[in-house]
């Protein structure tokens, strides 16, 4: 009797785990898209409600239709803004807008930091490789990091690097470390591969990775840091 109960319990556990592995990615994908759609809807909803008040109509008062129109309106605004900033006049206007933001004490710090982080995360593959490994939290244990910039030690002249270390599963929180370039292991990981490993806790990722520093990698560090500075 106990054997049957144990077999039934193991069968339930394996089936429930298989169900979690099957539904889990779909559920996480749905949560992400739901968050994005709700954010887009909230951004465009005031304009849609304004039009609904100015032009009262039964079909325009439906909540689901207002949400859909708000999402479409927000996407159109984002497209127009992106299109304008890609033009010469749009770039000049955007540069003027950024110059005005830089005059605001608190807003300038937040905006500049977020803008630099997004530019780093959206860097193209053709640009300098920015995914690295560093010893963290203790020597011998590697953590995935994003090399954001290089700087020089004022006392010794040693080349240093600032590395952002996102937390797994929740990469919105991270550690920022300043450490010598000699303690960094350059990898061939793309930003997409690194983010996939972080979001899935390492379950999704490449089969091989550059874990140890080699002589070839050591000689390439100078050129790598020069690309980051340019």
FIDREN-693979 format. One record per residue (C-alpha): x, y, z; residue in one letter. Coordinates in nm, 2 decimals, m for minus. Example, Ala and Ser with C-alpha at 12.3 -4.5 7.8 and 13.67 -1.06 7.14 Angstrom:
! residues 2
{east:1.23, north:m0.45, up:0.78, aa:a}
{east:1.37, north:m0.11, up:0.71, aa:s}
! end
This chain:
! residues 230
{east:0.00, north:0.00, up:0.00, aa:x}
{east:0.28, north:0.24, up:0.09, aa:x}
{east:0.46, north:0.15, up:m0.24, aa:x}
{east:0.15, north:0.24, up:m0.44, aa:x}
{east:0.11, north:0.57, up:m0.25, aa:x}
{east:0.48, north:0.65, up:m0.31, aa:x}
{east:0.44, north:0.57, up:m0.68, aa:x}
{east:0.13, north:0.78, up:m0.70, aa:x}
{east:0.31, north:1.07, up:m0.53, aa:x}
{east:0.61, north:1.06, up:m0.75, aa:x}
{east:0.38, north:1.04, up:m1.06, aa:x}
{east:0.19, north:1.35, up:m0.94, aa:x}
{east:0.52, north:1.54, up:m0.87, aa:x}
{east:0.67, north:1.46, up:m1.21, aa:x}
{east:0.34, north:1.55, up:m1.40, aa:x}
{east:0.31, north:1.87, up:m1.21, aa:x}
{east:0.67, north:1.96, up:m1.28, aa:x}
{east:0.62, north:1.88, up:m1.65, aa:x}
{east:0.32, north:2.10, up:m1.65, aa:x}
{east:0.51, north:2.39, up:m1.49, aa:x}
{east:0.79, north:2.35, up:m1.74, aa:x}
{east:0.53, north:2.36, up:m2.02, aa:x}
{east:0.31, north:2.64, up:m1.90, aa:x}
{east:0.59, north:2.84, up:m1.72, aa:x}
{east:0.74, north:3.01, up:m2.03, aa:x}
{east:0.40, north:3.08, up:m2.17, aa:x}
{east:0.29, north:3.23, up:m1.84, aa:x}
{east:0.60, north:3.45, up:m1.82, aa:x}
{east:0.56, north:3.56, up:m2.18, aa:x}
{east:0.20, north:3.65, up:m2.11, aa:x}
{east:0.30, north:3.85, up:m1.80, aa:x}
{east:0.55, north:4.05, up:m2.00, aa:x}
{east:0.32, north:4.13, up:m2.28, aa:x}
{east:0.04, north:4.21, up:m2.04, aa:x}
{east:0.26, north:4.45, up:m1.86, aa:x}
{east:0.37, north:4.62, up:m2.19, aa:x}
{east:0.02, north:4.64, up:m2.32, aa:x}
{east:m0.12, north:4.78, up:m2.00, aa:x}
{east:0.16, north:5.04, up:m1.99, aa:x}
{east:0.09, north:5.15, up:m2.35, aa:x}
{east:m0.28, north:5.16, up:m2.27, aa:x}
{east:m0.23, north:5.38, up:m1.96, aa:x}
{east:m0.01, north:5.62, up:m2.16, aa:x}
{east:m0.27, north:5.68, up:m2.44, aa:x}
{east:m0.58, north:5.65, up:m2.23, aa:x}
{east:m0.61, north:6.02, up:m2.14, aa:x}
{east:m0.62, north:6.12, up:m2.50, aa:x}
{east:m0.88, north:5.85, up:m2.59, aa:x}
{east:m1.10, north:5.95, up:m2.30, aa:x}
{east:m1.07, north:6.31, up:m2.41, aa:x}
{east:m1.19, north:6.22, up:m2.76, aa:x}
{east:m1.47, north:6.01, up:m2.61, aa:x}
{east:m1.59, north:6.31, up:m2.41, aa:x}
{east:m1.57, north:6.55, up:m2.71, aa:x}
{east:m1.73, north:6.30, up:m2.95, aa:x}
{east:m1.97, north:6.10, up:m2.74, aa:x}
{east:m2.07, north:5.77, up:m2.90, aa:x}
{east:m2.18, north:5.43, up:m2.77, aa:x}
{east:m1.91, north:5.24, up:m2.95, aa:x}
{east:m1.63, north:5.47, up:m2.83, aa:x}
{east:m1.74, north:5.42, up:m2.47, aa:x}
{east:m1.66, north:5.05, up:m2.46, aa:x}
{east:m1.36, north:4.99, up:m2.23, aa:x}
{east:m1.19, north:4.72, up:m2.44, aa:x}
{east:m1.21, north:4.95, up:m2.75, aa:x}
{east:m1.07, north:5.24, up:m2.55, aa:x}
{east:m0.77, north:5.02, up:m2.44, aa:x}
{east:m0.71, north:4.91, up:m2.79, aa:x}
{east:m0.72, north:5.26, up:m2.93, aa:x}
{east:m0.49, north:5.38, up:m2.65, aa:x}
{east:m0.23, north:5.11, up:m2.73, aa:x}
{east:m0.25, north:5.20, up:m3.10, aa:x}
{east:m0.22, north:5.57, up:m3.03, aa:x}
{east:0.08, north:5.52, up:m2.81, aa:x}
{east:0.26, north:5.31, up:m3.07, aa:x}
{east:0.18, north:5.58, up:m3.33, aa:x}
{east:0.33, north:5.85, up:m3.11, aa:x}
{east:0.64, north:5.64, up:m3.05, aa:x}
{east:0.68, north:5.58, up:m3.42, aa:x}
{east:0.64, north:5.95, up:m3.50, aa:x}
{east:0.89, north:6.04, up:m3.23, aa:x}
{east:1.14, north:5.79, up:m3.35, aa:x}
{east:1.10, north:5.90, up:m3.71, aa:x}
{east:1.14, north:6.26, up:m3.62, aa:x}
{east:1.46, north:6.20, up:m3.42, aa:x}
{east:1.61, north:6.01, up:m3.71, aa:x}
{east:1.58, north:6.32, up:m3.93, aa:x}
{east:1.83, north:6.61, up:m3.91, aa:x}
{east:1.58, north:6.86, up:m3.77, aa:x}
{east:1.45, north:6.60, up:m3.53, aa:x}
{east:1.80, north:6.53, up:m3.40, aa:x}
{east:1.87, north:6.90, up:m3.35, aa:x}
{east:1.54, north:6.94, up:m3.16, aa:x}
{east:1.61, north:6.63, up:m2.95, aa:x}
{east:1.96, north:6.75, up:m2.87, aa:x}
{east:1.81, north:7.08, up:m2.76, aa:x}
{east:1.56, north:6.90, up:m2.54, aa:x}
{east:1.84, north:6.69, up:m2.38, aa:x}
{east:2.04, north:7.01, up:m2.32, aa:x}
{east:1.75, north:7.15, up:m2.13, aa:x}
{east:1.71, north:6.84, up:m1.93, aa:x}
{east:2.08, north:6.86, up:m1.83, aa:x}
{east:2.01, north:7.19, up:m1.66, aa:x}
{east:1.77, north:7.03, up:m1.42, aa:x}
{east:1.97, north:6.91, up:m1.12, aa:x}
{east:1.80, north:6.59, up:m1.02, aa:x}
{east:1.64, north:6.50, up:m1.35, aa:x}
{east:1.97, north:6.53, up:m1.54, aa:x}
{east:2.13, north:6.27, up:m1.32, aa:x}
{east:1.85, north:6.02, up:m1.36, aa:x}
{east:1.79, north:6.08, up:m1.73, aa:x}
{east:2.16, north:6.06, up:m1.82, aa:x}
{east:2.22, north:5.74, up:m1.62, aa:x}
{east:1.91, north:5.57, up:m1.78, aa:x}
{east:2.00, north:5.69, up:m2.13, aa:x}
{east:2.36, north:5.55, up:m2.10, aa:x}
{east:2.23, north:5.22, up:m1.96, aa:x}
{east:1.98, north:5.18, up:m2.25, aa:x}
{east:2.25, north:5.27, up:m2.50, aa:x}
{east:2.47, north:5.01, up:m2.36, aa:x}
{east:2.21, north:4.74, up:m2.35, aa:x}
{east:2.10, north:4.82, up:m2.71, aa:x}
{east:2.45, north:4.82, up:m2.84, aa:x}
{east:2.48, north:4.65, up:m3.18, aa:x}
{east:2.68, north:4.33, up:m3.22, aa:x}
{east:2.92, north:4.50, up:m3.46, aa:x}
{east:3.03, north:4.74, up:m3.18, aa:x}
{east:3.27, north:4.65, up:m2.90, aa:x}
{east:3.19, north:4.34, up:m2.71, aa:x}
{east:3.05, north:4.43, up:m2.37, aa:x}
{east:2.95, north:4.10, up:m2.21, aa:x}
{east:3.22, north:3.99, up:m1.96, aa:x}
{east:3.28, north:3.76, up:m1.66, aa:x}
{east:3.42, north:3.88, up:m1.33, aa:x}
{east:3.49, north:3.71, up:m1.00, aa:x}
{east:3.18, north:3.77, up:m0.79, aa:x}
{east:3.08, north:3.73, up:m0.51, aa:x}
{east:3.41, north:3.55, up:m0.43, aa:x}
{east:3.72, north:3.46, up:m0.63, aa:x}
{east:3.66, north:3.15, up:m0.84, aa:x}
{east:3.29, north:3.22, up:m0.89, aa:x}
{east:3.21, north:3.40, up:m1.21, aa:x}
{east:2.92, north:3.64, up:m1.27, aa:x}
{east:2.79, north:3.78, up:m1.60, aa:x}
{east:2.84, north:4.15, up:m1.63, aa:x}
{east:2.81, north:4.43, up:m1.88, aa:x}
{east:3.13, north:4.64, up:m1.93, aa:x}
{east:3.00, north:5.00, up:m1.96, aa:x}
{east:3.32, north:5.20, up:m1.98, aa:x}
{east:3.69, north:5.22, up:m1.89, aa:x}
{east:3.88, north:5.47, up:m1.68, aa:x}
{east:4.22, north:5.51, up:m1.53, aa:x}
{east:4.34, north:5.49, up:m1.17, aa:x}
{east:4.47, north:5.84, up:m1.08, aa:x}
{east:4.73, north:5.70, up:m0.85, aa:x}
{east:4.89, north:5.41, up:m1.05, aa:x}
{east:4.76, north:5.48, up:m1.41, aa:x}
{east:4.62, north:5.12, up:m1.42, aa:x}
{east:4.33, north:5.07, up:m1.66, aa:x}
{east:4.00, north:5.01, up:m1.48, aa:x}
{east:3.66, north:4.92, up:m1.59, aa:x}
{east:3.30, north:4.97, up:m1.46, aa:x}
{east:3.10, north:4.66, up:m1.48, aa:x}
{east:2.73, north:4.63, up:m1.42, aa:x}
{east:2.63, north:4.29, up:m1.26, aa:x}
{east:2.26, north:4.23, up:m1.30, aa:x}
{east:2.09, north:3.98, up:m1.07, aa:x}
{east:1.96, north:3.66, up:m1.22, aa:x}
{east:1.58, north:3.63, up:m1.27, aa:x}
{east:1.54, north:4.00, up:m1.17, aa:x}
{east:1.80, north:4.19, up:m1.38, aa:x}
{east:1.64, north:4.53, up:m1.29, aa:x}
{east:1.85, north:4.53, up:m0.98, aa:x}
{east:2.23, north:4.50, up:m1.01, aa:x}
{east:2.57, north:4.57, up:m0.86, aa:x}
{east:2.81, north:4.82, up:m1.00, aa:x}
{east:3.18, north:4.73, up:m0.97, aa:x}
{east:3.50, north:4.92, up:m1.06, aa:x}
{east:3.78, north:4.67, up:m1.10, aa:x}
{east:4.11, north:4.63, up:m1.30, aa:x}
{east:4.08, north:4.51, up:m1.66, aa:x}
{east:4.31, north:4.23, up:m1.57, aa:x}
{east:4.04, north:4.07, up:m1.36, aa:x}
{east:3.79, north:4.07, up:m1.65, aa:x}
{east:3.73, north:3.78, up:m1.88, aa:x}
{east:3.60, north:3.88, up:m2.22, aa:x}
{east:3.33, north:3.66, up:m2.37, aa:x}
{east:3.18, north:3.61, up:m2.72, aa:x}
{east:2.83, north:3.63, up:m2.57, aa:x}
{east:2.58, north:3.86, up:m2.73, aa:x}
{east:2.36, north:4.09, up:m2.53, aa:x}
{east:2.06, north:3.86, up:m2.62, aa:x}
{east:2.24, north:3.55, up:m2.50, aa:x}
{east:2.35, north:3.71, up:m2.17, aa:x}
{east:2.00, north:3.84, up:m2.10, aa:x}
{east:1.85, north:3.50, up:m2.18, aa:x}
{east:2.08, north:3.34, up:m1.93, aa:x}
{east:2.00, north:3.59, up:m1.66, aa:x}
{east:1.62, north:3.57, up:m1.71, aa:x}
{east:1.62, north:3.19, up:m1.71, aa:x}
{east:1.87, north:3.14, up:m1.43, aa:x}
{east:2.12, north:2.99, up:m1.68, aa:x}
{east:1.87, north:2.73, up:m1.82, aa:x}
{east:1.89, north:2.90, up:m2.16, aa:x}
{east:2.23, north:2.98, up:m2.30, aa:x}
{east:2.52, north:2.87, up:m2.53, aa:x}
{east:2.69, north:2.53, up:m2.51, aa:x}
{east:3.04, north:2.69, up:m2.46, aa:x}
{east:3.16, north:3.01, up:m2.30, aa:x}
{east:3.50, north:3.18, up:m2.25, aa:x}
{east:3.55, north:3.11, up:m1.88, aa:x}
{east:3.93, north:3.15, up:m1.83, aa:x}
{east:4.17, north:3.41, up:m1.94, aa:x}
{east:4.41, north:3.30, up:m2.21, aa:x}
{east:4.72, north:3.46, up:m2.36, aa:x}
{east:4.53, north:3.55, up:m2.67, aa:x}
{east:4.26, north:3.72, up:m2.47, aa:x}
{east:4.52, north:3.90, up:m2.26, aa:x}
{east:4.68, north:4.06, up:m2.56, aa:x}
{east:4.34, north:4.17, up:m2.70, aa:x}
{east:4.24, north:4.36, up:m2.38, aa:x}
{east:4.42, north:4.68, up:m2.48, aa:x}
{east:4.24, north:4.70, up:m2.82, aa:x}
{east:3.91, north:4.61, up:m2.65, aa:x}
{east:3.94, north:4.90, up:m2.40, aa:x}
{east:4.04, north:5.13, up:m2.68, aa:x}
{east:3.72, north:5.05, up:m2.87, aa:x}
{east:3.52, north:5.12, up:m2.56, aa:x}
{east:3.68, north:5.47, up:m2.52, aa:x}
{east:3.62, north:5.56, up:m2.88, aa:x}
! end
